[in-house]
């Protein structure tokens, strides 16, 4: 007697449902994706009791023909791909042809659909995968699917459902992502008649962000846009003062599909490098467009995972674009969020009175610290430039810059006439990343001067410098400020260091995995170039004979392992990145601490150097250096203006 | 600039001025020591945000030639390296030769150093003080009165004025007060001054006085002290020690010190100190190092400390005398230890005015020192 039989379709669908239909949110996902693929521009999702008792998804898409309604519930029936070639050019969200039969197998499903061409719609009812009813009905264009009593015939699965609250959370997360992916579609999500999300579908991503994360967050978003030969990148990243405790707020959308790709999220976070505090993650929404050939979505039925063919190029593009978008901003947190003008939407043209620029000139600095203040210009901050477009288009030929020459004995005024320096933001992404390090130490004329010339007033609690400028009050953390200055100085110095190796009397014994061992063997030369001399020591073990001098004491093995990890992952060693960690700890130790009295000249010197640093806004640990209260905010607090 | 100089004398002077060199600063030139050589004398100067120290080196001492000037001049030396170099040079005599571009050549015996110096013109100049308010005090007394008060200053800048010691002078009596608002140290001393000199509310940063005490020696040599509105200058031996004064008005402490007591006891200071030291052993790592003192008239004084996770300690000490009501009071052992260590007397007198009120500790022999501690409220 034959023990092996082919399962009947109904059973096969129930098994497939186990994979595809995990919980109510999976049903919602499949149905809404179908709606999107049907080019609907209005989708309404109504769920009851977390979706377990009923899920209704209605759209105004192109609908299904009457004779195809029943076919749609056959396994591997799809309108989305026709032949093998299409699988590698997937433009739609769904394609596997598994969703509808799987859902139908574990619920009581009602489908109503009408195409624009036909006069009447079709209604079919399927229970546990069996067709119960089919009839002709009258209805508007589009499709409506109602899924009732999900998992009624799979009690085991039903038992493992979490609370209604959790299930609603999953559904709402899902719709948030879909809404972010499709700003041109109006979504309405209702749970037990309560509206959880409503987007306008006007095509503005910022409006969707406002609907999901709130208007205050949306106002703090910085737009970005960039493209390369293969990729187009668009989206919004939040200014670093808006942070979250986990990575789920980094949303990446590829060709209209929400995906989770760890390297991609890491690239976004790297773009924020040194701007975020430890264990805080940014809020961002990135839309990537690329030729479907460059990616493989067919990794898992959930389609969340994705593989890219030109991953390295993509990651560099993302990282560079995020970094540049943030660098252009004046990243000084302001205490009141309402006042941060909508940077992205408001671009009013207002006349701007050009000022006589009074710059303080510091005393010439010593030779060992090459932070010369020469030709430092006080230009309007980028914020001002952005908010108020320049009225006078051709800039005046000369701007008057009055410079105060400060001497320990006397103050003399010196008028200096200089040509305006145009806003210089290096445009090339790759080069800029490297230039940044170079500029760091000797930042001079071409460092983006985004912190205005500040006049220190006093010190608060021996920790913060209070400084004024025409546009208000600045509070500067003295330790963080000097940490930033030293960080750039040390980073630059470490970079220039020649590779000096220290031979070890007692070598470090390193056990590695077989895969690592292979990589090490191939890259022994590369390792010795950076000063790490390794010798094989039996199978899957090496001894370290010599190490570069810059490795901090006690961290030798960890650093070597980190290098090997880099080799395995990227096939190269980024010494600058490794040294950076060393620079951070050195700069923290060298910087003045809190609780220390500073004289006025000391405060002035600190502020001048801070202004020249390439990033005067956050310390290397990502904490803010400066807080700004604008004159307007202060007036408002005192109710001088209402 | 080119000079030959004896190593020991140079080292002595360098170690003095190094106390004013800040390792962390925002102005790089302040990490240096300025050396100035004229035809008449040689001085070293260093400066930080609180203090400036100038130390002169005589050309001749006890008939021995110390400095031989070939070419006068000035230079700013990197303090961190220069200090170490001078200490370790092999011969008794050092030659310092400043070349172009502030390049310094230091030679001694077989060793030769080349250091990059800094422009002496950039070095901040020392304040010029009007010497109107001047008084004198022997070095050892000054050292003592500073030691007995400076430990009580506040160490955080939340109330900057409390990080200093307040000096008042009336009728030849100098009064020093320091408090961090949890305890207070008060010391009086007689000084030599012209009759009519008096001042009030001169607040000198505690850090400055701590550094000054490292320079002062236990000798009866007179120290001249010049006071102006925002600076104090202390002239001692070959050293000029400048400190800024703190801005602001020091709180009035005169009414804080109680004059009459409900409980008074006299204790052997060494025994009491050791008992408190033992009691504070169990305080563990907690900063609130609380010790409880209980006494009944005519009985022994009991000192206890209790930290839940570690354990309990009980000490008894027999007082030399005790009068007044019974008392049960808790206080921070650290404050008590520091107060007791500042009192150089065999017996001390403690006066209480109730378990919630500050109490004072004084030597039995004289009234110059008063230490006050604010109790800890326990439930």
Interface residues (C-beta under 8 A of the other chain):
Chain A: X363 X364 X365 X366 X367 X368 X369 X408 X409 X459 X461 X462 X463 X482 X590 X591 X592 X593 X595 X596 X597 X598 X599 X601 X602 X603 X605 X606 X609
Chain B: X24 X25 X26 X27 X28 X29 X30 X49 X50 X78 X102 X116 X118 X119 X122 X124 X125 X155 X156 X157 X158 X160 X163 X205 X244
